[in-house]
Amino acid sequence: MPEGHTLHRLARLHQKRFGRAPVVVSSPQGRFADGAAAVNGQVFKRASAWGKHLFHHYDGGRVVHIHLGLYGTFTEAVTPLGLPVGQVRMRLVGAEYGTDLRGPTVCELLAEPEIADVVARLGPDPLRKDADPGLAWSRINKSRRTIGALLMDQSVIAGVGNVYRSELLFRHHIDPYRPGTHVGQDEFAAMWTDLVELMKVGVRRGKIVVVRPEHDHGAPSYGPGRPRTYVYRRAGEACRVCGATVRTAELEARNLFWCPDCQV
Ligand SMILES: [Zn+2]
């Protein structure tokens, strides 16, 4: 599943491609036909992201809310676009570029004030300037759930997925099974600061980069073009730092990866 940096990158891209000009919006597949008709021909004001949620803001106070889920993708092309291929939920066409959205979990029309209802369910997003890490800390500090589960909970921190979760805990030597109540405030503060920096790198480079140069050796994590990681998808391989065998286990239906020696 795309993590928060991907959505912020899409928001920037869409703003650059379509911002402040009228766009043609359609739903070739038909499932977003009414929503598309409501914003078709309107001025695309701006795009924004909060965690894994993307918002297209239109003149007149309408907003298209998108969550890619596991399978959603945007495919961009220069205009004129060819005939839609496959199940295109939304086609957005500007002067020079167009993009096709396929397979999202959510693609819905909202009124601007309804964004607050979506955001109310989300924790602070490390990539937003208005993020308040104190909200995440107050939830973690009170919870007996494991820190590994808490970091994946979008109502605690918005935008963190499995790769950033596993890697952040490794970088801070924290056992993913430690309860939230046993994470120190200084440990949380250091993790948050690191997460903000790592996710900014993710936005800038368009991929997750978490391995420090001095540890960037050995076998790739799991294939070309995928992130090099300390532990994510490296189960059974040697820890890049201490040589112990990286472990994996299922936690709340997602695979967790950690080094039993580096993380306590
Ligand atoms: Zn290790």
Boltz pocket constraint, residues with backbone or C-beta under 6 A from the ligand:
constraints:
  - pocket:
      binder: B
      contacts: [[A, 239], [A, 240], [A, 241], [A, 242], [A, 243], [A, 244], [A, 259], [A, 260], [A, 261], [A, 262], [A, 263]]
      max_distance: 6.0
